[in-house]
Amino acid sequence: MTMDARTSRQIEDEAAAWLARRGGSSWTDRDTAEFDAWLAAATAHRVAFVRLESGWAGCARLKALGAGIPRGTIPARGQWAAPTPPDRAVRTAVPRTARAARLAGVLAVLAIGTAIGLGWRAWFAVEAASYATAAGEMRTIALADGSFATLGPGSVIDVRFTRRDRGVALARGEAFFTVAHDTRRPFTVAVGARRAVAVGTQFAVRRDPDEMRIVVTEGVVRLELQSAHRDAAAPSTLLTAGAVATARANSVFVRAGSVAEAERALSWRNGYLSFHDTPLAAAVAEFNRYGARPLVVGDAAVGQIRIGGNFRWSNSDAFVRLLEEGFDVRVDRQADRIVLHSR
Amino acid sequence: MSDALDSWFAREILVHEQALERYLRRCWPHRDDVHDLRQDIYVRVYEAAGKALPNAPKSFLFTTARNLMTDRLRRAKVVSIFSVGDFDGLNVLVEDVSPEREFSGRQALARLAEAFDRLPDRCREAVWLRRVEDLPQKAVAARMGVSEKTVEKHLAKGMRLMTASYYGGEAATSADATHAIDDDGCTNQQAD
């Protein structure tokens, strides 16, 4: 603009003049050359022309108004109003109340139709299924909403999806969930009276006889504990990525660590158990979740030994051999269990 | 510069004209400058898009608008207190600027019909015969009993006013209309 003395309006007028002239009967090759030169002279010319050309092309839609009008007749002003249906952008001649009533009628029909449709689907279209894994087995299940559940060994989940919510009950064991994003249908994992609620995230829930553990690796999960009193609002805790929450009967312990640490707690998904300065008693408990033949801590001293490393949970024998070789551990292999003693 | 770029420009940029004009009017203290600002913004966007098409055209358009206004304010020797005061408004989220405008369906047709009815008589006649009845301009001239040159002038005016309503905002509908009706000569270049 600063380089050009003409105003944008003058340029627009020139563009309109070219556009109108180009459609005339006297357009010559010389006009084409002149016009091209004008177009190329400045981007402002070009954009002004492109704008008018496409706007004018859009006006072809006016042809819809020509229906029923004899050729050569220029229709009187204001006659489009009546046949045009009620619309936000139109100032119609139809009285406001009539318009409102008609609109209300249409909306009511739509609403009833929608209610029947949605209601039917919400209440009756329930996706229900149960999935279980045997000891030593691990399985990933694709759920109907696009989420995935990875079941650890010896785990059971009950899935109940409706159009309004997505409910999973963890009856036993442990499961890792990759939740498909859907803000309108919260994804809830229940362990007894406790619920972990997510919208779209990744987290694992583990059920033990006396505690529940939640590990969040992505997004946010809300942990809801059912209140003893019905009226009192259920206390809830927000867990962000990296959090490991352990809920017991009367307490919730949250450790907010790094996502990497949280991932380590979930290494079972890759077939490993990961320990880092972990008391043997705790490691043994982990193995027992997954392995077939239980390990037993024979005395307190052996349970205190600290170990670290990654171990295949399907191969507790190798773990035991390593203990035997590397630590002061004596192994008593029995038919139904393996007992560890300090030497 | 190509036809592909032109159609991209119409499809991705011009459709936001109403929102853009509203934004400019809100942020810029002088209404008279809006037409001019708009052109400069279009030029910048078009030239940038000629090098590489922006991924988010709408955001790019509004960012360009904001930068241009900022540049102009910096260059201004005397800064209006109003422009400074309104400057916070520049930081609106693009998504909040306006809902998408409809370019198909009944709403768009109603908008066009309204704009058509606001055209001055002779201009309206020319637009009808040319655009709706698809008559050649020579035939339009014969029908109207005027020279083809005069038809061109009527049409040029019609194109400007109709496009302003098609893409643009309320300014075109109110100010242009009053002006348009008392000027039937279709030669005046000053519109809104």
Interface residues (C-beta under 8 A of the other chain):
Chain A: M1 T7 S8 R9 Q10 I11 E12 D13 A16 A17 L19 A20 R21 G23 G24 S25 S26 A40 T43 A44 R46 V47 A48 V50 R51 L52 E53 S54 G55 W56 G58 C59 A60 R61 L62 K63 A64 L65 G66 R71 G72 I74 P75 R77 G78 W80 T84 P85 D87 R88 A89 V90 R91
Chain B: M1 D6 S7 F9 A10 L14 H35 D36 R38 Q39 D40 Y42 V43 Y46 E47 F103 R106 Q107 A108 L109 A110 R111 L112 A113 E114 F116 D117 R124 E125 V127 W128 L129 R130 R131 V132 E133 P136 Q137 K138 R143 E148 V151 E152 K153 L155 A156 K157 M159 R160 M162 T163 A164 Y166 Y167 Q189 Q190 A191
